[in-house]
């Protein structure tokens, strides 16, 4: 599974360079902090939505270790097409 996080909304990235799915994940540690991450991902064949969710939790926690024990307050994973 690959994942990318977007840093600027104005940067045009060709669709071929993006993942097959777009994701948004918000984690909260009540009274201590909150983070929202987003990007694109191409899950491996046979992966479930739960598999992708767990991998993204691990990814966000690797970027911000404080969030390793945070509560998930929002998650979406949708095909990356209009």
Order of alpha helices (4+ residues) and beta strands (2+ residues): beta-beta-beta-alpha-beta
